[in-house]
Amino acid sequence: MMRLLPYQVVPVIVAWQLISVATPSLAETPESIAAGRLAVELVGLVAIPGTQADRSGLEGKLETGSPANALGGFSAIDYSSDSDEYYVLSDRGPADGAASFACRFHRLTFRPNAEASDKSKLAWEWNLKSTQLLRTSTEQPFTGSLATLQAWDGQGDCPSLDPEGLRLVNDSVLISDEYGPSIRFFDRSGRLQSEVAISSKFGLSERKSPAMKEGTFSNRGLEGVCQTPKGGTLVAVFQGPLVQDGRIVKKKCLGVQSRWLVIQRDLKTMIELNYVLDDESTGVSEVLAIDETRFLVLERDSESGVDARIKRIYLADIAEASDISNLQSITQGLPTGLKPIRKELLLDLMNASYGLNGEKTPEKPEGLAWGPSMPDGRRLLVVCFDNDFEEARQSILAAFAIQGL
């Protein structure tokens, strides 16, 4: 059964009526580093109706019956201080790639509502500014069509894309893609500029010969990407284990050993690190740099409502993690003497204080971004939630103020 989150629309303001924030709330688990050191408060929230149109200018319906101009599928978010707006990435479209959805990102504002009363201080306002369609270097549209990917002969730019991660890098938009998997730079208009070369060993396993021996399992590819603040390192993360790092059970690749790619400034020097998932039900949805060695990691299961168990943001540190590039398989974990990425819980999104728990738990928190600093000096963290382009579900933007990070 689909569970709806209550909202009340007034032009571009969505008033959230579920949550009390009388005091800052902390992630409440024994392993949390937040207790006694980091305070996390929910300060803003909007729920965007699933019927909302974007600004692509597209008309008509897709093969699945969904509007071609539907606003949804939020898979990543990043903030531009130059324009004081957020870039939000849509994923491959409705019905898991069954439609020839034109891939795109959006520019929007998300900020406190100056006219809101104390009782509705969580009701931030949002305004969609533009939608940019993603295009190949020859101006062909990228689509989320899985059929097009499966028919691709491997020559030139594959016209299919499952965009999952987005970061603003200088004047470019950096996007990670699950289909390739790939890491690509686009200009701000959405045109492909260049691609980061990654080893063919990470290619889709189903397209290899023999298949299902190594490589990326379908829909478990590069999910998040970020750049460290000094601009020297790119980090891209796989949602779950590679085929050789897990096991295939009923058309799923199960396991807890995932890999990160750490790519140096020259975009050629690359190492691999081991990130251990909470359990086999979870995957990594996003990574966001804090500094050169510390990152926020969004890890979640694929359940909603009362069935959901894990929607968490971890603080991960790669300073002492070992390079595992030469390990063909890490199914059983790392050999003695090698270290995985260290992680500690920062924020449990299902904390009852936020109102995103119980029957109200959304399935897919997908993106993380640092926003502008709060007036009191706290860091602003914005989380976007994916509605899978379902008209009865909402896309959510949530803003958290963090003290002590």
C-alpha positions as CSV (number, residue, x, y, z in Angstrom):
1,M,0.0,0.0,0.0
2,M,1.3,3.4,-0.9
3,R,1.6,5.8,2.1
4,L,1.2,9.5,1.4
5,L,2.8,12.3,3.3
6,P,0.4,15.1,4.2
7,Y,1.0,18.5,2.6
8,Q,-0.8,21.7,2.1
9,V,0.1,23.7,-1.0
10,V,0.1,27.5,-1.1
11,P,1.7,28.7,-4.4
12,V,5.3,27.4,-4.0
13,I,5.2,26.9,-0.2
14,V,4.4,23.5,1.3
15,A,3.5,23.5,4.9
16,W,4.6,20.4,6.8
17,Q,2.3,19.7,9.7
18,L,3.9,16.6,11.4
19,I,7.0,17.7,13.2
20,S,7.8,19.5,16.4
21,V,11.3,20.9,16.8
22,A,11.2,22.5,20.2
23,T,14.7,21.2,20.9
24,P,17.6,20.0,18.7
25,S,17.4,16.3,18.1
26,L,20.4,13.8,18.0
27,A,20.8,10.6,16.2
28,E,19.9,8.1,19.0
29,T,21.9,4.9,18.6
30,P,24.8,3.5,20.8
31,E,27.4,3.8,18.0
32,S,26.5,7.4,17.1
33,I,29.2,10.0,17.2
34,A,26.5,12.7,17.5
35,A,25.8,12.0,21.1
36,G,27.4,14.7,23.3
37,R,29.3,16.2,20.3
38,L,27.1,17.0,17.4
39,A,23.6,18.5,17.5
40,V,21.3,18.0,14.5
41,E,18.1,19.9,14.1
42,L,15.5,19.7,11.3
43,V,14.9,23.3,10.3
44,G,13.1,23.2,6.9
45,L,11.0,20.9,4.8
46,V,9.0,21.0,1.6
47,A,6.9,18.2,-0.1
48,I,6.5,18.7,-3.8
49,P,3.4,17.1,-5.3
50,G,4.0,14.2,-7.7
51,T,1.8,16.0,-10.3
52,Q,4.2,19.0,-10.5
53,A,5.5,19.8,-14.0
54,D,9.1,20.8,-14.6
55,R,10.3,23.6,-17.0
56,S,11.6,21.3,-19.8
57,G,8.9,22.5,-22.2
58,L,8.3,18.8,-23.2
59,E,4.7,17.8,-24.0
60,G,2.7,14.6,-24.2
61,K,3.1,11.3,-22.5
62,L,5.8,8.7,-22.2
63,E,5.4,5.0,-23.1
64,T,4.4,4.4,-19.4
65,G,1.7,7.1,-19.5
66,S,3.6,9.5,-17.3
67,P,3.9,13.1,-18.4
68,A,7.1,13.9,-20.4
69,N,7.5,17.0,-18.2
70,A,7.0,15.4,-14.8
71,L,9.1,16.9,-12.0
72,G,10.4,14.0,-9.8
73,G,12.9,11.2,-9.4
74,F,15.3,13.4,-7.4
75,S,18.5,11.4,-7.2
76,A,21.1,14.1,-6.3
77,I,21.4,17.7,-5.2
78,D,24.1,20.3,-5.0
79,Y,24.3,24.0,-4.0
80,S,25.6,26.9,-6.1
81,S,26.7,29.8,-3.9
82,D,27.1,32.0,-7.0
83,S,23.4,31.9,-7.7
84,D,22.1,30.9,-4.3
85,E,20.2,28.0,-5.8
86,Y,20.3,24.2,-5.9
87,Y,20.9,21.9,-8.9
88,V,18.7,18.8,-8.5
89,L,19.2,15.7,-10.7
90,S,16.4,13.5,-11.9
91,D,17.2,9.8,-12.4
92,R,16.4,7.6,-15.5
93,G,12.6,8.2,-15.3
94,P,9.5,6.3,-14.4
95,A,9.1,2.5,-14.3
96,D,12.8,1.6,-13.9
97,G,14.0,2.5,-17.4
98,A,10.9,1.4,-19.3
99,A,10.3,4.8,-20.7
100,S,12.4,7.0,-23.1
101,F,12.5,9.7,-20.4
102,A,14.8,12.6,-21.4
103,C,17.5,12.9,-18.7
104,R,17.7,16.3,-17.0
105,F,18.6,18.4,-14.1
106,H,16.8,21.4,-12.5
107,R,17.7,24.6,-10.9
108,L,15.6,25.7,-7.9
109,T,15.7,27.8,-4.8
110,F,15.0,26.4,-1.3
111,R,15.1,28.7,1.6
112,P,13.2,29.8,4.8
113,N,9.9,31.5,4.3
114,A,10.3,35.0,5.6
115,E,6.6,35.3,6.2
116,A,6.2,32.0,8.1
117,S,4.9,32.1,11.7
118,D,6.8,30.3,14.5
119,K,4.3,27.4,14.2
120,S,5.2,26.9,10.5
121,K,8.9,27.7,10.7
122,L,9.6,24.4,8.9
123,A,7.6,25.5,5.9
124,W,10.4,26.7,3.7
125,E,9.6,27.9,0.2
126,W,10.9,26.6,-3.1
127,N,10.8,27.9,-6.6
128,L,11.7,26.0,-9.8
129,K,13.9,28.2,-12.0
130,S,14.8,26.0,-15.0
131,T,15.2,22.5,-16.4
132,Q,18.1,21.5,-18.5
133,L,18.0,18.4,-20.7
134,L,21.2,16.3,-20.9
135,R,22.7,15.8,-24.4
136,T,25.6,14.0,-25.9
137,S,28.6,15.8,-27.5
138,T,26.7,15.6,-30.8
139,E,23.6,17.2,-29.3
140,Q,21.6,13.9,-29.1
141,P,19.4,13.6,-26.1
142,F,20.3,11.2,-23.3
143,T,17.4,9.1,-22.2
144,G,16.8,6.6,-19.4
145,S,15.6,3.9,-21.7
146,L,16.9,0.5,-20.6
147,A,16.0,-1.0,-24.0
148,T,18.3,1.5,-25.8
149,L,21.1,0.6,-23.5
150,Q,20.7,-3.1,-24.1
151,A,20.7,-2.6,-27.9
152,W,23.7,-0.3,-27.8
153,D,26.6,-1.6,-29.9
154,G,29.4,0.0,-27.9
155,Q,30.4,2.6,-30.5
156,G,30.4,6.3,-29.6
157,D,28.4,7.9,-26.7
158,C,25.8,5.5,-25.3
159,P,22.6,7.5,-25.6
160,S,21.2,5.9,-22.4
161,L,21.9,7.2,-19.0
162,D,20.9,6.5,-15.4
163,P,22.1,9.7,-13.7
164,E,22.5,9.2,-9.9
165,G,25.1,11.6,-8.6
166,L,25.7,15.3,-9.3
167,R,28.2,17.9,-8.2
168,L,29.1,21.4,-9.4
169,V,32.8,21.6,-10.4
170,N,33.9,25.0,-11.5
171,D,31.6,25.8,-14.5
172,S,30.8,22.1,-15.1
173,V,28.2,19.7,-13.8
174,L,29.8,16.4,-12.8
175,I,27.4,13.4,-13.1
176,S,27.8,9.7,-12.1
177,D,25.8,7.2,-14.0
178,E,24.7,3.6,-13.1
179,Y,24.3,2.3,-16.7
180,G,27.9,2.7,-17.8
181,P,28.9,3.0,-15.1
182,S,30.4,6.3,-16.0
183,I,31.6,9.6,-14.6
184,R,31.0,12.6,-16.9
185,F,31.3,16.3,-17.1
186,F,28.5,18.4,-18.7
187,D,28.3,22.1,-19.2
188,R,25.7,24.1,-17.3
189,S,23.3,23.8,-20.3
190,G,23.4,20.0,-20.1
191,R,25.8,19.3,-23.0
192,L,28.4,16.5,-22.5
193,Q,32.0,17.8,-22.3
194,S,34.2,14.9,-21.3
195,E,34.3,11.6,-19.5
196,V,36.6,10.2,-16.7
197,A,38.2,7.0,-17.9
198,I,37.6,4.2,-15.4
199,S,38.7,0.6,-15.8
200,S,36.6,-1.7,-18.0
201,K,36.6,-4.2,-15.1
202,F,33.8,-2.0,-13.6
203,G,31.6,-2.4,-16.8
204,L,28.1,-3.9,-16.6
205,S,28.6,-7.6,-15.9
206,E,25.7,-8.6,-18.0
207,R,27.4,-7.2,-21.1
208,K,30.7,-9.0,-20.4
209,S,31.7,-12.4,-21.8
210,P,31.4,-14.5,-19.8
211,A,28.7,-12.6,-17.9
212,M,28.2,-12.5,-14.2
213,K,31.9,-13.2,-13.3
214,E,33.0,-9.7,-12.6
215,G,31.9,-6.1,-13.0
216,T,28.9,-4.0,-12.0
217,F,25.6,-5.7,-11.3
218,S,22.6,-4.0,-13.0
219,N,21.2,-1.1,-11.0
220,R,23.9,-1.3,-8.4
221,G,26.5,0.9,-10.1
222,L,28.0,4.3,-9.4
223,E,25.4,5.9,-7.2
224,G,27.2,9.0,-5.7
225,V,30.0,11.3,-6.6
226,C,31.7,14.3,-5.0
227,Q,34.9,16.4,-5.0
228,T,36.9,17.2,-2.0
229,P,36.9,20.9,-1.0
230,K,40.5,21.6,-2.2
231,G,39.5,20.3,-5.6
232,G,42.2,17.6,-5.8
233,T,40.2,14.4,-5.5
234,L,37.0,12.9,-6.9
235,V,35.2,10.1,-5.0
236,A,32.6,7.9,-6.7
237,V,30.8,5.2,-4.8
238,F,29.1,2.0,-5.9
239,Q,25.6,1.4,-4.5
240,G,26.4,-2.2,-3.6
241,P,28.9,-5.0,-4.2
242,L,30.4,-5.7,-7.6
243,V,29.5,-9.2,-8.9
244,Q,32.8,-10.6,-7.8
245,D,32.4,-9.1,-4.3
246,G,28.9,-10.5,-3.6
247,R,26.7,-13.5,-4.6
248,I,23.8,-13.8,-7.1
249,V,20.6,-14.9,-5.5
250,K,17.2,-14.7,-7.3
251,K,18.4,-12.0,-9.7
252,K,20.0,-9.9,-7.0
253,C,23.6,-9.3,-6.1
254,L,23.8,-9.7,-2.3
255,G,26.6,-8.8,0.0
256,V,28.0,-6.0,2.2
257,Q,31.4,-5.3,0.6
258,S,31.2,-2.2,-1.6
259,R,33.9,-0.2,-3.3
260,W,34.8,3.4,-3.6
261,L,36.8,4.9,-6.4
262,V,39.2,7.7,-5.3
263,I,40.5,9.6,-8.4
264,Q,43.3,12.2,-8.2
265,R,43.5,15.6,-9.8
266,D,45.0,14.2,-13.0
267,L,41.8,12.1,-13.5
268,K,44.0,9.1,-14.2
269,T,45.5,8.0,-10.9
270,M,42.9,6.0,-9.1
271,I,42.7,3.7,-6.1
272,E,39.9,1.6,-4.7
273,L,38.7,1.5,-1.0
274,N,36.4,-0.9,0.8
275,Y,33.1,0.4,2.4
276,V,31.1,-2.1,4.5
277,L,27.3,-1.8,4.3
278,D,25.1,-2.1,7.4
279,D,23.7,-5.4,6.0
280,E,22.6,-6.9,2.7
281,S,19.3,-5.0,2.6
282,T,21.1,-1.6,2.2
283,G,22.9,0.3,-0.4
284,V,24.8,3.6,-0.7
285,S,22.7,6.4,-2.2
286,E,25.1,9.4,-1.9
287,V,28.5,10.6,-0.8
288,L,29.4,14.2,0.2
289,A,32.8,15.6,1.1
290,I,33.4,17.3,4.5
291,D,37.2,17.7,3.9
292,E,40.0,15.8,2.2
293,T,39.4,12.5,4.1
294,R,36.0,12.7,5.7
295,F,32.7,12.3,4.0
296,L,29.0,12.0,4.7
297,V,27.5,8.7,3.3
298,L,23.7,8.2,2.8
299,E,22.9,4.5,3.3
300,R,19.4,3.1,3.2
301,D,17.2,0.0,2.6
302,S,14.5,-0.2,-0.1
303,E,11.5,-0.2,2.1
304,S,8.9,2.5,3.1
305,G,6.5,3.0,5.9
306,V,6.5,0.6,8.8
307,D,8.7,-1.9,6.8
308,A,11.6,0.5,6.6
309,R,14.5,0.0,9.0
310,I,17.6,1.9,7.8
311,K,17.7,5.4,6.5
312,R,21.0,6.7,7.9
313,I,23.7,9.3,7.2
314,Y,27.2,8.1,8.3
315,L,30.4,10.0,8.8
316,A,33.1,8.1,6.9
317,D,36.9,8.6,7.2
318,I,39.2,7.2,4.5
319,A,42.5,8.4,6.1
320,E,43.6,4.9,7.1
321,A,41.7,2.9,4.6
322,S,43.8,0.5,2.4
323,D,44.0,0.5,-1.4
324,I,42.3,-2.7,-2.6
325,S,42.8,-2.2,-6.3
326,N,44.7,-5.4,-6.6
327,L,42.1,-7.5,-4.8
328,Q,40.0,-9.4,-7.4
329,S,37.3,-10.3,-4.8
330,I,36.5,-9.1,-1.3
331,T,33.4,-11.2,-0.7
332,Q,34.8,-12.4,2.7
333,G,36.1,-9.0,3.7
334,L,39.7,-7.7,3.6
335,P,42.8,-9.8,4.3
336,T,44.5,-9.3,7.7
337,G,46.4,-6.1,7.8
338,L,44.1,-4.2,5.4
339,K,41.6,-1.7,6.6
340,P,38.2,-0.7,5.3
341,I,36.7,2.9,5.4
342,R,35.8,3.8,9.0
343,K,32.3,4.9,9.5
344,E,30.2,6.2,12.4
345,L,26.6,7.2,12.6
346,L,25.8,10.9,12.3
347,L,22.1,11.1,11.6
348,D,19.2,8.6,11.6
349,L,16.6,10.0,9.3
350,M,14.0,7.8,11.0
351,N,14.5,9.5,14.3
352,A,11.0,10.2,15.6
353,S,11.8,13.8,16.2
354,Y,11.8,14.5,12.4
355,G,8.5,12.9,11.7
356,L,9.9,10.8,8.9
357,N,9.3,7.5,10.6
358,G,6.6,4.8,11.0
359,E,4.0,5.0,8.3
360,K,5.4,8.3,7.1
361,T,8.9,6.9,6.3
362,P,9.8,7.7,2.6
363,E,11.6,4.9,0.8
364,K,14.3,6.8,-1.0
365,P,16.4,9.5,0.6
366,E,18.8,9.9,-2.4
367,G,20.9,13.1,-2.3
368,L,23.0,15.3,0.0
369,A,24.3,18.8,-0.3
370,W,25.8,21.5,1.8
371,G,23.7,24.6,1.7
372,P,24.7,28.2,2.8
373,S,25.7,28.5,6.5
374,M,23.0,29.3,8.9
375,P,23.0,32.8,10.5
376,D,24.1,31.2,13.8
377,G,27.0,29.5,12.2
378,R,25.6,26.0,12.0
379,R,26.2,24.0,8.8
380,L,23.1,23.4,6.6
381,L,22.7,19.9,5.1
382,V,20.0,19.4,2.5
383,V,18.6,15.9,1.8
384,C,16.4,15.2,-1.3
385,F,14.0,12.2,-1.5
386,D,13.0,10.5,-4.7
387,N,9.3,9.8,-5.5
388,D,10.0,7.4,-8.4
389,F,7.8,9.7,-10.6
390,E,4.7,8.4,-9.0
391,E,2.0,11.1,-9.0
392,A,0.6,9.9,-5.6
393,R,4.0,10.4,-3.9
394,Q,5.9,13.5,-3.1
395,S,9.4,14.7,-3.8
396,I,10.8,15.9,-0.5
397,L,13.6,18.4,0.4
398,A,14.7,18.4,4.0
399,A,17.1,20.9,5.6
400,F,19.1,20.0,8.7
401,A,21.3,22.4,10.8
402,I,24.4,20.7,12.2
403,Q,26.4,22.1,15.2
404,G,29.9,20.8,15.8
405,L,30.9,19.4,12.4
